[in-house]
């Protein structure tokens, strides 16, 4: 009898295989008629895998039917493990290990070490799946062939287009990099503007950048940034951006104000665009998401333990209560245009329809291993190999085909309920802790202070928290809610991850937003010389703490700031009072510039800079060569005035207030009768006024007025002809 059953099973397998091959052949003709004969047909992954912690198994949920149709036993995987599906293989991804199983035989084939001890971002796309380790800057392709690609530094959340191209944003340099399908090296065609915050996304299956500093969205091409359009609202730097658009609108979640904005992206294609739609989220909520698929956006409110779905117009579709489980649920956008929401322990999956936002709750039930019966089998049909019409708990035999996707979901009836004497469900033992909440970091000098909320203990007290970052790790007590990481390099970006540990193991790690340790330059010691105004103000080169000097900013009381790259500057133009000179060093750490601590000094004595003005020029005697020059001098002491006449004649003497000095040996221009006079006043301390000049016809002896032309310090060229003529006459005498 058993042999007959095995023969019948083989016959069924052959029949089903023939049908599948025939269907695939028709599909290949219909879809790939123009393709070369060697081109393989690719399938979009349907459904979603989830790891059930209590059952130590990975289950496959068919999103179209709401059925659990496959199970793979993967003992020992940690809580919050992710399951990725590829072409013919599945991968249970832990923090330190990746377990590979065959999607057809549903048996584990291999296990490899993860390249970094952190929770990666999973991308299920053509040529993949991909695992992106953001802190370590590593991209692992799990497709054929497997490969690890170095990003060169920490990255933000990645995105991917349907052709299998992965896009990354380097935190430290701002570079926007692409990894085409099958490539083993990144190319970086664009860069985020310095000191701007940006998030990558996909709009119309094209990579795009949301700049939350400039409040814009731009397409990203292989040769740089393309069309740019305004978001239409003031986006905070902390805004969360969906990895793809929903019905042509891009979702941005403003956690600070509890709102979600749906931005019309039609303008990127030159089409008319409408204003953003603002969606009010529940007050006092704490949100995970947004995640988009087809025409729907989903957000989880962890404070209210509920899933919210909206269509692309912002209309609320459904609110679904989440199962009461410790930890944070995970939202995944499936390649089948559905959104899957996993409970932290993998016991429930909510399936969101991407077309209308409806939600289907799929429980992943664990059968009692002590019942002595094979889970999924019935007394009436002991030989049946079909999985039950609810979540199964056994492995599907390798030779059994999956149920057809179009099979309608059967409602449970009273006959499906277990008998009254069914033993109670098994209570799972303690599992590793959940993820820490609200992880944040604040940079300091070669350090960063990290804070978090306590993780769920999952049945055993949390004994420690582990902090890890590129190049180091540390461990603190389980009662801690913050820790300071030291020994970091100033100017380097760090994304620090926190994971909780209890007696059952270590839980999932959560990373804080990347921070750049730095310290402003120390205050320079400013030295003001005794001959201030004639000699430069100097200062020492202060400690820069790993930064690169940009320049010094020099400030003087009542004056505009000046900059210099040298540790000295001559200052002359400011009021004659006890002025304060302040110097700050400006340094650069990567893309950030920081103004240092101020160093200052006060001028010890008021600076006596005299000022002078020529008020009258007249001949002393008609027809003579002596000229009377009257000046008005302002100074805190009595300076000496130096008077010179172009072409001959000089005089000097004390001057204070209104003073007249007589200059002998003056000869006027014979053609015009004009002379040019220059006056400078200087103090005994060596401080001199700005020279002033006068050009005109002196007043005749006894008054009467002359023609006057006042000159500034730079307007002297008009008398060069007269000076040259006098010199020629002197040479001929």
KANORZI-V922104 format. One line per field, one symbol per residue. phi: phi as a letter, one per 30 degrees, with the letter a starting at -180 (. if undefined). A space follows every 50 residues. Layout:
phi = ???
This chain:
phi = .dddddddddddddddddddddddddddddccdddddddddccdeciacb ccddchbccccdddcicccabbdbdidddidcbccbdjbbbcccdbbbcc bddddhbdcabbdddadadddcccbeicdccccdddibccccdcddaccd djldbdddbbcddjdccbbdddcidccbbdeidcbdbbdbbdeeiccbbd abbhibdbcccdddhbbbdccdckdcebbddjadddddeccddadbhicc cbccddcibbcccdcdddcicebcddcccdcedidbccjdbcahcbbbbc cddchbccbbddcjddcbbbddedbdjcdccbdddcibccccdecidbbc ccddcbidbbccdcccdddcdicdejcbddbdcdcddddbddbbddedcc ddddddddddddceddddddcdddddcddebeddddchdbbbdbdhaacc bacedddhjbedcacccbaejaaabbddddbaacccidcdicdbcccbbc bbddkcddcbcdedbcdabdeddddcccddddjccddbaddddchidcdc accccbeibddbbaccdaadcbcaddbddccbbbccbcbicccbddddcb acedbedccdbbbdcabbddbeidccbcccbcccadbcdccccbcdjkjb abldbaidbccccdicbddddcicbbcbbbcbcddjdcddebbbblcddd eijjibdbbdbddccbddceddddddddddddd
